C-alpha cells in the first residue's frame, strides 16, 4: 500500500507541477527587448547636460550606449524596469563601481530626453540631458 501511495504522490506532483513549469518558463525565458532604443538612428549623438550646459558626444549603434553615461565600463548587470514604446527605464549595477537608474524618453528617432541618477566611485550623481543625433560617427 505504501508503494502505491508514493507512486500516486509522484504522479500528482508531475501533473500539478508540469503546467506551472510551462506557465513560468516563458516569463523567465523572454529577455526584455528595449525596442525603443533600437528605433533610434545610429550615428554620432550629442548630449547636452541641463545643469551645466556641458556637452558630450557618443557614437551610437543601438541606443543602449545612453543607459550608462556615468558608468562607461562593460560588464554591468542590468534590470529593465520599463520597456515602453516611447520610454525605457533601466536600473544597473557595476560591481565595485556603483549603480544607476536611467530613464530615456524618445521624442523622435533623432532626439531623446535622459534622466539618470546613482552612485559612481562612491559619490552620488544625478543629471538630466537632451541627446540629439548630429551626424555619422567619425573614425
C-alpha positions as CSV (number, residue, x, y, z in Angstrom):
1,X,0.0,0.0,0.0
2,X,2.8,2.4,0.8
3,X,4.4,1.9,-2.6
4,X,1.1,2.8,-4.3
5,X,0.8,6.0,-2.2
6,X,4.3,7.2,-3.1
7,X,3.7,6.5,-6.8
8,X,0.4,8.3,-6.6
9,X,2.0,11.3,-5.0
10,X,4.8,11.4,-7.6
11,X,2.2,11.3,-10.4
12,X,0.2,14.0,-8.7
13,X,3.3,16.2,-8.3
14,X,4.1,15.8,-12.0
15,X,0.5,16.6,-13.1
16,X,0.4,19.7,-10.9
17,X,3.9,20.8,-11.4
18,X,4.1,20.5,-15.2
19,X,1.6,23.2,-16.0
20,X,3.2,25.5,-13.5
21,X,6.6,24.9,-15.3
22,X,5.0,25.9,-18.7
23,X,3.4,29.0,-17.1
24,X,6.6,30.2,-15.5
25,X,9.1,29.3,-18.3
26,X,8.0,32.0,-20.9
27,X,8.4,34.8,-18.3
28,X,11.9,33.8,-17.4
29,X,13.0,32.9,-20.9
30,X,11.9,36.2,-22.5
31,X,14.5,38.9,-22.2
32,X,13.3,42.5,-22.4
33,X,13.8,43.9,-25.9
34,X,14.3,47.6,-25.3
35,X,12.9,48.1,-28.8
36,X,12.5,51.8,-28.4
37,X,16.3,52.1,-28.2
38,X,16.6,50.1,-31.4
39,X,14.3,52.7,-33.2
40,X,16.9,55.5,-32.6
41,X,19.0,56.4,-35.5
42,X,22.6,55.2,-35.5
43,X,25.4,57.7,-35.6
44,X,27.0,60.4,-33.6
45,X,24.8,62.0,-30.9
46,X,25.5,65.0,-28.7
47,X,24.3,65.0,-25.1
48,X,23.7,68.4,-23.6
49,X,23.5,68.3,-19.8
50,X,20.9,70.7,-18.4
51,X,22.5,71.5,-15.1
52,X,25.9,72.6,-16.5
53,X,25.4,73.1,-20.2
54,X,28.3,70.8,-20.8
55,X,28.2,68.5,-23.9
56,X,29.4,65.0,-24.6
57,X,29.5,63.1,-27.9
58,X,28.6,59.5,-28.2
59,X,28.8,57.2,-31.2
60,X,25.6,55.1,-31.0
61,X,25.0,51.7,-32.5
62,X,21.7,50.8,-30.8
63,X,20.8,53.3,-28.2
64,X,22.0,51.2,-25.3
65,X,25.0,53.5,-25.0
66,X,22.8,56.1,-23.4
67,X,21.9,53.8,-20.4
68,X,25.3,54.1,-18.6
69,X,26.5,57.6,-19.3
70,X,28.3,57.8,-15.9
71,X,29.4,54.2,-15.9
72,X,31.1,53.5,-19.2
73,X,32.6,50.2,-18.3
74,X,31.3,46.9,-19.7
75,X,30.0,44.0,-17.6
76,X,27.5,45.9,-15.5
77,X,24.3,43.9,-14.8
78,X,21.0,45.5,-16.0
79,X,17.4,45.2,-14.9
80,X,14.7,46.6,-17.2
81,X,12.1,48.5,-15.1
82,X,10.1,49.9,-18.0
83,X,10.1,48.9,-21.7
84,X,7.6,51.1,-23.4
85,X,7.1,52.3,-27.0
86,X,8.4,55.8,-26.2
87,X,10.2,55.4,-22.9
88,X,12.6,52.9,-21.2
89,X,13.9,52.8,-17.7
90,X,16.9,50.6,-16.8
91,X,18.5,50.0,-13.4
92,X,22.1,48.8,-13.5
93,X,24.8,47.7,-11.1
94,X,28.5,47.9,-11.9
95,X,30.3,45.6,-9.4
96,X,32.8,47.6,-7.4
97,X,31.9,51.0,-9.0
98,X,28.3,51.7,-8.0
99,X,25.0,51.7,-9.8
100,X,22.5,53.8,-11.6
101,X,18.9,54.2,-12.9
102,X,18.3,55.8,-16.2
103,X,15.1,56.8,-18.0
104,X,15.2,57.6,-21.7
105,X,12.2,59.2,-23.4
106,X,12.1,59.3,-27.2
107,X,10.7,62.4,-28.8
108,X,11.8,61.5,-32.3
109,X,14.3,58.9,-33.7
110,X,16.9,61.7,-33.5
111,X,16.0,63.3,-30.2
112,X,15.7,61.8,-26.7
113,X,15.4,63.1,-23.1
114,X,17.5,61.4,-20.4
115,X,17.2,61.3,-16.6
116,X,19.8,59.4,-14.6
117,X,20.9,59.1,-11.0
118,X,23.0,56.8,-8.9
119,X,26.4,56.3,-7.3
120,X,29.8,56.3,-9.2
121,X,33.2,55.9,-7.5
122,X,31.4,56.3,-4.1
123,X,29.8,59.6,-5.0
124,X,26.2,60.3,-5.9
125,X,25.2,61.7,-9.3
126,X,22.0,63.0,-10.9
127,X,21.5,64.6,-14.3
128,X,19.1,65.4,-17.0
129,X,20.2,65.7,-20.6
130,X,18.9,66.1,-24.1
131,X,20.5,63.9,-26.7
132,X,20.3,64.7,-30.4
133,X,21.7,63.0,-33.4
134,X,24.2,65.3,-35.2
135,X,25.6,63.1,-37.9
136,X,27.6,60.0,-38.7
137,X,30.3,58.7,-36.4
138,X,33.8,59.9,-37.0
139,X,36.5,57.2,-37.4
